[in-house]
């Protein structure tokens, strides 16, 4: 009675599978449209079945003993001995049998299907169920939600490209004739579809509310899905009249342990892995050893959705399923068990342990793994912080959690969010502690990036006072580093160098590599801006420290620093080479702050070439957008701000006001990937020419071995294993090679190695 929307891939995939299997089961949670999809597939497939397609609705049936008779009746037959007659009737038939809603009669449906497939070799069965029938030869086609737009991104020119939006609009025009959406209303429609996870039943129920509510009002009331989406079509089956009724059906299929785990898993946001489920959901009533089997049961019943991320299996619930589970936890609190708080506390503890582990390995080869982890677990970390800040006595945990993750969070463009959490945690934990000292200097640094002078000065004063009162070495190191930063903020470079030298010694005494790198970076920057003769050596030490620890996430910052040094010294081409190398560093996701810094200084350097003025203006625009993504403005340090303004003035004068503004606008509209591609379009400086065959090699025997292994793409750890040396020694060899060959990346060493291979070795390689 209503139009069929979307599902082209599922229909096509089902027909492909039916061409190779005799039993196909559509699985998925209630409300995803399994029945409607099965009817569509049957309608398209009946032409290839001489006896057509026959649909058996099992929802009204509660007794499995009557299953065969129900199928016979659907086929237009009737007989006292249903199963033998059914098998005999279908023995020579070529048809498609649709068994719809098998969930509550799973064993009976499996037994009947097994016998029919054995007795009738040309019968095919298309089943719909929340879980598999577990019959030999069965193929599964999980029915996923309809595609939805991201409400935080502008809808493309054609919002109807999203299936969920098309369904909402189709059902909306049915209840409100002439209904249309214009302007800002599209964002509300996108938000509704996104919040409802693209679940067809939920979207149809939401559209029905348009009789009395606008899209914006519907979106505002979606915090309680089940109350809003309770008025369905009175002519529909009971299970399709409300969203809760659809999910109640899934709940009734679950065992007591599955129901308990479903409720506990509702504390996760955005997904989780098995280890997290075991850590958070285990207690005396649900032992750790049982979690795997119970999770498997929830996956089989379509309560949990299985996904893969970089080879790792993760699980998640649709938001409506999660809200249902949360209501179960809330009911347990009402009954006096307090289970919600204990589960949320275990959830918080799990992510706090992982955050501390990530911080301890931040200056290692695993930092890219942790960076990817942070992006994947962002929603869970937010949930943990919200719990800490809304529960009396827990705010100190929030302070430790956010200070463990602030650096990668900032690189992902989360400056505003980091400051949000820091501000709340600092306000709720006035007690003196090393964690508070650390949080004060971090928030002070970020306040300076946002141009909040009074805030960072107040943070500095409290940080220094508190560190002196506590007297522990770690707090004092933070306070001295902050004082050095503050001098840098005031453009008092010489004082900054003195204080940061002191802070670096303190960090080394603490044996904290990550803190050492942060202080070394600041010290190098202060030396660059003050023309300190140590500047280049310190910048190169920053790069070498990254290579020694295989710290790819830090490397763009170090190369930016070295590029800035060459720019300040007037070596424009070398600066461009280093900054482009920084943008080429392979990472699981771009670091927004490092990218913004590199694009900014690249624009300055490119502007010195009269042939590249237009390119430089585009880079300025791209940098401007990158700074906005980070949540800050271009460099605020005096010398750097001067160079930024001078570059703009120079380009504006050279190009003219309108062409300059157009080029900047063009650059600002580039995506981050497009901006990096634009930055790399300038010809890269040539690799040093290969040495002549009779020129003695500048490398030792061991260094040649390291070069050969680098050319094969091996990491420091793999090189160490091959050469039976420690990873630290391998890292030292790589750092020495970079310095000896005057390179800035392992890739350059590998390229140099290929170009310098002996002729007989190259011939041997070609022969192989």
N, C-alpha and C positions, 0 to 999 in steps of 0.2 A: 504493500500500500504506500510505501515511501521509496524514494530513489536510492539506489545503491551507490555509495560514495567511496572512491579510492580502491585500495587493495589490489591494484593491477598486478603487482609482483606476486602476492600470495596466490591469486587465481592462476597465474601462469605457472608458478612453481608447483601448485597442486596438480595441474594437468600433466606437467612433466613427470611428477612422481607416480601418478596413476597409470602412466604408460609403462611403468616398470615394476609396480607393486600391486598386490591385491588388497592390501589393508593400509589405509592412510588415516591417521588420527590427528585431528586439529586440537591442539592443547592450548590452554590459556586460562587466566582468571575469569571470574564471572564479570559480565558486562563488556567484554572485549569484542563481542560480535561473532562468536564462533558459529552460531546457528545461521546467521544471515550470510556469512561467508560460505558455509556448507551448501546452502540453497543456491547461491550463485554458481559455485563450482559444479553442482549437480545439473543446473540448468544448461551450462555450457558443455558438460561432458555427456549429456544424455544422447546426443546425436551419434556418438561413437559406440553406444550400447544398444543393440537391436531391440531389447526389451525395455529400454529407457532407464530412468532413475526413479527410485521409490524412497520416500521419506517416512521414517518412523520416529514420532516424537515420544520419547520415553519420560519426559518430565512428569506427567501425571501418574505414572506407574510407580507403585511402592513395593510390589511383591515380585521378586525375581522369578518366581515359579510361573508367573503369567507372561513372561517375556516373549516366548515363542508364539503364544497365541496373539499377542499384541502385534508382532511382526506379520503374522498371517492375516490379521484383520486389515492392516495397512496395505497388504497386497490384494485386498478384495476377496479373501478366502475365509472360511471358517470350518473348524473341524474339532472333534473332541480330543484327538491325540495330536497336539500341535507340533511337537518337534519332529517326529518321523515324517508327518505330512509336509512340513516346511522343507525338510531336506529333500524329500522326493520331488516336491514341486520345483525346487530351484536347481535340481541336479543337472538339467540340460539347458538352463536359462543363461543368457548373456546379459547381465544387467548390473546396475550400480545400486547398492543398498545403503541408504544414509541412516545411521543410528545416531540420533541427536539426543544429547544430554545423558551420557552413560554414567556420570559420576557416582550417583547414589546406588547404582546396580552394577558396579564395576566387575565383580567376580562373575555374575550371571552373564553379562554382556561378553566377557572374555570367553567363557565356556561356549556360548552360542556361536560366537564368531568363529572360534576354532573349529567347531563341528561343521558349520556351513561352508567354510573355505575348503575343508577336506572333502565334503560331499558334492560340492558344486564348483567344478574347476574353472568356470567362466564367470562366476560371481565376484564382484569387487565390493569392498565395504569401505565407506567413508564415515568415520565416527567423529563425534565431538565430545570432549571430556576435559575436565580439569587435570587429569593425569592419564598416562598411557594405559592401554589395555593389557600390555605385557604378553602379547600373543606373538609366536614366532613369525617372522617376516614383516612385522609391523614397522611402518615408517612414520615418523613424527614430523608435523609441521607446526611449530609454535606460532600462535597468533599474537602478534605484538600490537602495541597501541598505534593509533594513527599518527602520522608525522605532525609535529607541532612546531611553531616558530619559537625562537628565543625572545621573550618579551623585552630583554635588555638590549637587543639589537634592532635597528629599524627594519620593518618589513620591506621586502624587496618590492619592486614595481608591481608584482602579481602576488598578493597575499594568498590567492586561491591555489597557489602551488602546494600549500600545506593541506593534507587531507582533513585534519581536524577542523581547520577554518572552513573548508568547503562544507563539511557536515553541519557545523554550527549555523552557517548562513542558510543552508538548504532547509533545516528544521525551523530556523527563525522565521523565514518567509511563510512557512506553513501556519504558524501561530499568530503572526502579525503581518497581515497582507501589506505588501509594499515596503516591508522592512529593508533598510539599507544602512550602510555604515560609511561614515565620512570622517576625515581628519583624525583627531585624537582617539575616536572610538575604536579604531583599528588596534591600538595598543591594548585597550580593554579586552577586545575579542581575543587577541594573542595571549594575554595574560590568563584568561579563562581556560583556553585550550591547553596552555602549558601547565597550569595548576591542576587541571583534571587529567594530566598524564596522557591526553589523547585517547581516553577510554570512551568509546562510542556511546554507551549507555549514559555515562555521566554528562557527556556533552549534550545529548538529546534532552535529558532532564533539565539541564541548565537553560537550554534554549526555550523550553516550555515556560520558564519563569519570566520571559520577556513580555508576557501578558501584563505584568504589573511592575517590572523592574527594568532599568536600562542596563546595558552591558557593564558600565562602570559600577553600578550598584550590585550587580551579581558578583563581580570580582571582589568587591569589598566584603561580601558576606561569605566568601568561600573558606574562611578559617574553619568553619564547621561544615564539611561537605555533606554530612549525613542529614543535617537538619534542612539545609537549603534544597537538597536533591531528593526530596521525599514525596513529591507529588507527580507521579507518573501517569501513564495512559491507563485508565480504568479497564480498557479492553485488553490490555496486555497480560501475559501470564504473571502470577504474583511475584515471581523471582525477578521480573523486569520492570516492576512498578517503582521501586526505589533502589538506590545504590546500596543501602544497607542490606536489603533483601538479597541482592546478588552476592554480596560478600558473606552473608550469613550461611549461604549454601556451601561456600568453601570451608567455613569454620566448622560446620557440622561434619564434614568429611575427615577432619583432623583428629588424631589421637590426643589424649591429655598432654603428653610430652610435647607434641607439635604445637598445641595451643599455647602452652607455657612459653615455648621458645619464640613463637610468633610475637607474643606480647613483649618479650624482652628485646628481641631484635628491633623493635620499633624505636629504640633510642638511637639507632644509627641513622645518619642522614647521608644520602648520596651514595650509599653502598658500603661494603665491607668485605673482608676476606675471612676464610675459615678460622685463622688464628685469632682474629679479633672476636669472632663469635664465641670461640672457646674461652678467651680471656674474660669477656664481659658477661656471658650468660651462664657460666658454670656456678652451681652451688650444690648444697646437699641434696636438693630435690631434683637436680638435673646434672649428673656427673659429667666431667669433661669427656670421658670415654664414650658417652652416648651422643655427644653433640653432632658428630659427623653423620651418624645414621638419621638423626632427627632433621638435620639440615637437608639431607638427601630426600627425606619424605616431603619437606616443604617445597623443594624444587620440583619433585614429581607431581605435586598438587598445584603447581603454578602459583604458589604464594610468593616464592622467591624466583627472581629472574637471573639466569646465569649469563655473565658477560666476560669477555677477555680483554685485558689491558697489558700489552707488552708481554704476552706469554703467561700472565698470571690470571687465574680465575678469580673473579669477584662476583658478589651477589648483591642484589638490591631488591627493594620492594617498590611497587608503584605507590605514589603518595597516598592514594585512597586506602590501599591495603595497610600502609604504615599507620595512618590515622586510626584505622580500626584496631590495630594492635595496641596503639597508645591508649585507646579507650579501655582496653582490657587491663592495662597496667593501672590506669586511673581508678578503675573499679576496685582493684586490689588494695589501693591506698584507702579508698573509702571504707573498705572492710577492715582497715586497721593493720594491714601487713607491712605498709611502708616499703613495698618492693620497688616502686618507681625510683625512690631516692637511692636505694642501695645499688640498683642496676646502673643508674646514671653516674653514680660515684665510681663504679668499676669501669664504666666507659671513659670517664675523665682520667682515671689512673692509667688506663691502657695507652691513651694518646699522650699523656704526659711522659710516660716512660719512653715511648718512641721519639718524642720531641727531644728529650735529653740525650738519647742515643744519637739522634741526627746531629745535634750540636757537637757532640764529642767527635764525630767523624766529618765535620763540615770541611775541614781542610785536608781531604783525602780523595782518593779516586772514586769513593762512593758518594761524593757530594751530588753528582748528577742524578743518582738513584734517589737520594733524599729529596732533591728538588722536585723530581717527578712525583714522589710520594706526597709531598706537601700539596701539589696541585690536585692530586687524586683525592686526598683526604680533607680538603679545605672545608667542606660542609660539616664533617665530623668534628674538626677542630673548633669551628664556630660553635657547634652544639655544646662541646665541652666547656668552652669559655662562658657561654650563656648560663650554663648550670652553675659554674663557679661564682659568677657575679650576681646571680639571683638567689643563691642559697647562703644563709648566714654562716660565717666561719670558713667559707671556702675560697674567698677572694685571693688569698695568698697563692693558691695553686694557679690561678689565672695569671698572676704576675710572673711566675716561673715558666708557665707554658708559652706566653707570648714573647718573653725575652729569649727563649731558646730558639724561636723560629723567625725573629724579626728580620734577619738579614736576607734569607731567601724570599720571604714574604714581600719585602720591599722590592726585590728584583722582579717579582711577578706583577708589580704595579699596585701593591697594596699599601702604599704609604698612608693614605687616609684611614684605612681599616686598622693598620697597626697602631696608629695614634689613638683611634677610637678605643681599642681594647686597653692600651697602656693607660690612657687617661682615666678610664673607669677603675682599673685595677689599682692605680696609685691613689685614687680618691678613697677607695674602700680599705686600703692597707697602709695606714699612716705609721704603723709600728716600725722602728728601726730594724733593718735587715740588709744583708749583702744583696739580696734580690732587689730591694728597693733602690739601692745605690746604682746597680746595673741598669735598672729601668729608667732612672733619672737621666743618666748620660745618653741612653738611646733616645729617649723622648726629646732631650735637649738637641741632639743632632738633627732629628727629624723636624723639630720646631724651626731650626735655622733654615732647613731646606724649604720650609713653607713661609719664610720671611717673618716669623714671629719672634722678634728680638727680645721683647720683655719676657716671653715664656722661657726661651733658652737661658737667659740670664738668671731667672729665678731657679730653674732646674740646676744650673751650675752651682749657685750658692748653697742650695740644700744638699746637693751631692757632696760637695767638699766638706760641709759641716758634718754630715752624717758619717762619711768615711773616716773622718778624724775621731769621731766618738766611738765608732766600732773598732777601728784600729787594725782590722785584719788586712793582710797583704792584697787580697783580690780587690777589696773595696777601694783601697788606696790607689791601686793601679788604675781602676776605672776613673777615679777622681782626677788623677794627674793627666790621664789621656783626655778627659773632658776639658781640663784647663788648657791643654795644648790646642785642642780643637777651638776653644773659645778665642784664644789668641789668633788662630788662623781666621776665624770668622771676622775678627776686628782688623784683619790685614796687618797684624803685628807679627810678621813672619819670623823675625829673629827670636822673639820670645816663644813662639810656637815651636821652633826647632829645639830650643833648650828643654822645654817641658816634654815634648814628644820623645826626645832622646832618653829622658828620665823614665817615661812610661814604658818605652821599649825594653829597657833594662829590667823593669819590674815584671813585665810580661814574660821575659825570658827566664827570670827566676821562678815564675809560676809554672813554667813549662807548658804554656797554653799556646799551641801553634796558631789557632784561629785568631786569638787576641793579638799575638805577635804580628800577624799579617795585617790586621786592621790598623795597628799603630804604625807599622812600617809604611803602609800606604799613605797615611796622613803625614808622616815625617817626610816621605819622598815628595809629596805635593808641596809641603812647606819649603823644602829645599829648592824645588823647581822655581817657586814664586819669589824666593829671596836670592836667587843666583848663587846658592851655596855650591861650592866645588864638588861636594859629595853627591849632588843630585842624580847624575847619570848612574853612578854605581849603585845608589839606593834603588833607583827605578829598575835596574837590571836585576838587583837582588829580589825585588818583588816578582819579576817574571820567573827567575830561577826557583824561587820558593814554590810557585805554582807547579812548575815542571817536576820538582823533586817529589811533591806530594800528589802528582797527577790531578791537580785541582783545576779542572776545566772551567768551572763556573767562575772562579776568581780571575782566570787568565785574561778575559777581555778588559777587566779593570786595570790589570798590570800593563797590558799593551797600550791601553789608552793613556796611562800615566807616562810611559816611555815615549809615545807619540807626542804627547803634550810637551814633554821636555825638548824634543827635537824641534817642535814648532816654535817654542819660546826662544830657542837658539838660532832660529832662522833656517834650519834644514827642512824646508817644506816637503821635498820629495820623500825623504826618509820618514817624516811624520805621516804622510799619506799612506805609505807602505805599511807602517805599523798599525795605523787605525783601520785599514782595510783588513789586515790580518786579524785584528780583534773581532771584526764583524764576521769573519769566516769560521771562528771557533765553533766546532760542532757541539751542540747542546740539545737536550730533549725539548727545550722551549727557550725562546729568546729571553735574555735578561733585559727588561725594559730600561732600567736605569743606565746600564752599561751601553746599551744601544743609543740612548739619547745623548750620552756624553760623546760617544764616537761620532755620531752624525753631526753634532755641534762643531767639534774641532775640525772635522773633515770639511765642513762648509767654509771655515776660516781659511784653511790651507788651500782649498780649491779656488777661492776667490782671488788668490794671487796670480792666477793664470788668466789673462784677458780673454783667452778663448773659452774659458769655462765659467764665465760669470753667471750664465743662465743656470748651469748645473749647480753652482754654489747656492744660488737663491732657492732652488728646489730643495737642496739639502737643509737649508735653514728652515724652510717650511716643514720638512719631514721631522727635523729635530724638535720643532715647536710642538707638533702633534705628539711626539714621543714623550716630551716633558709633561704634557697634559695627561697622558696615560699613566705616567708615574704618579702624578698628583702634585707636581711642583712646577717651578718656573726655571728658565735658563740659569746658568751659574751665577751665584750671588757674591762670590769672592771678588774683591775689587779688580784685580788684574784680568780675571776671566770675564767679568761683566764688561770691562772696558773693551776687550777684544771682540766680544759679541756685538756691542754697539758700533764699534768701528767697522766691523764687517758689513753690518746692515747699511751704514752710511755710505761706505765705499761702493757696494753693489747698487744701491739706489741711485747714486750719482752716475755710475757707469751705464746702467740699463735704462734709466728713466723711471719715473714713479709708477706708471701703469704697467710696463713690462715686468718691473721688479715685483709689484704686488701680485701680478698674474702668476709669475713663476713660484713665488712663495705659497700662493693658494694651491697651485698644482701639487707642490710637494707635501702640503699639509693634508691633502686628500688621499695620499698614498697609504696603502696598508703597510704594516711593519715589514713584511717580506718584500714588498715593492720598494720600500725606502732603502732597505739593505741592498737590493739589486741595483738601485739607482746609484748608491754610494760606491758599489764595486764596478760601475761601468767605466770609470776612469782607468786607463791602462795601468796595470800594476808594474812596479819597478822590476827590471829584469833580474833574474837569478844570476849570481856571479858566474862568469864564464868558467867552464871546466879547465882544470889545470892541464898543461901539456903532458904527454905520456912520459917524458923524461924528467918531469918536475917531481922532486921527492914529495911524498905524502906528508902533510902536516900532522897526521894522526898517529898515535901509538897503536900497537897491535890490538890491545884491548878496546881502544876507541873504534878501530875499524870493525871489530866484532859487534860492538854496540850499534854502529851505523847500519851494518847489514841487517840486524834484527829490527831496527827502526823502519828500514825500508820494507820489511815484511808486515808492518803495521802492529808490532807487538807493544804491549804496555810495559811500564817499568817492572811490574811484578812478573810478567812473562819473561822479560829479558833476564831478570834475576834468576828465575828457575832454569833457563837455558844455560846460563854461564856459571851457575852454582855460586852466586853472590847474593848479598842482601838487597832487598828493594831500595834501601836508602843509598847503598853504593851505586846501584844502577841509576838512581835519580841523580846522583852527583856526577856520574859520567855524562848523562844527557845535558845537565846544566853546563858542564865544562865544554861540551861540543858546541852548544849554542853560543857560548862566549868566544870560543876559538874560531868558529866559522862566521861569527858576526851575524847569526840568524836569530829569529824570534819565535820560530815554531818548529815542531817536530816534522811537520810536512815539508818544510824547506830542507831539513836534513835528509829526509827520504828522497826528495827530488835530486839533491846534490849527489846522493849515493848512487842513484841510477846513472846519472850523467858521468860519474867518475869510475864506473866499473871497467875493469881491464878488458881489452878487445877479445881475448880468448875466452873470458868468462861470459861475455855477451853472446859469443858464437855458441858456446855450450848451452846457454839458455835457449837460443833459437832452435838448436838441435832437439832439445827436450820438448 
